[in-house]
Amino acid sequence: MDYELLDHEADIGIRGYGNTIEEAFENGAKAASTPKISVENPLARVTHEAAIGRINKKLETLMARGLTEEEAVDVIVKGLLK
């Protein structure tokens, strides 16, 4: 499995796995975009939409603007958590 859902007090806890930081984030994003919806009303219509992409282009852009790789990853992660 590329990711693990964690028992957590927040809305959701995810641990992504990969051979690179990009793969780990991509696999974590897959988990975050997988619907986990519980609906009790049989007449309700529930939909879900998400986009998944690699972060290496965003990482390169932030590093070109003067951030270290660690700082750039931090900015991207904080953006995903908003």
N, C-alpha and C positions, 0 to 999 in steps of 0.2 A: 504494500500500500504506500502511496506517495505522501499521505498525510495522516494525522491522528487528531481526532476530536477529543479535547480534554474536559474533564469534569471541572468546572470553574464557576466562580460566583458572578463573573461578568456575563454579558449576553452570550458569548461564545469563547472558547479557548481552542486554538489550533496550533499544531506543531507540524510544519512542512519539512519534507526531506528532499534532498537532492545532492548531486555530485558537485554542484556549484551553488553560489548564493542565488543566482537567477532561477535555477531549477527549484530550489527550496521555496522561494517566494511564489513562483508560478504554481507549485503544488499546494501551497497554503491558500493561494487565491482560488484554486479549484474547490477546496473545501469550503471557503467562505462564500462561494457563489452557488453551492449546492443547496437547494431549498430544504429547510427543516421547518415545515409549517404544519401546525395542528389546527384543523377546522372542525368544529362541532355542528355547524349548520349545514345540512345536506344541500341547501339551495345556494350556498355561497359559491362564487366563482373565484378561484384563487390562481394568480399567475406570478411568475418570477422571471426577471430579466437581469443578466449580468454580462460583463465583458472581462475577458482575461487576456493579458498580454505580457510580453517580456519586459523587464525593467532595465535591461542593459542600455537601451537608447537613452532613457531618462537619466540613468546613472552617468553615462558619458557626458550628457549635457550639463548636469550639475557639477561634475568634476572640471569641465571646460570653463565653468564660471568661477573656479577657484576653491571648491569644496574638496576635502579629502574624500576617499572612498567611504570611510566610516561615516562621515558627516552626511554624504549624499544618500547612503542607505537609510540613515536615521530620518532624513527629510521625507524620503519615499514611504517608509513605514508609518510615520506619523500621518502622512496624507491618506494612507489606506485605512487608518483607524478612525478617521473623522467621519 
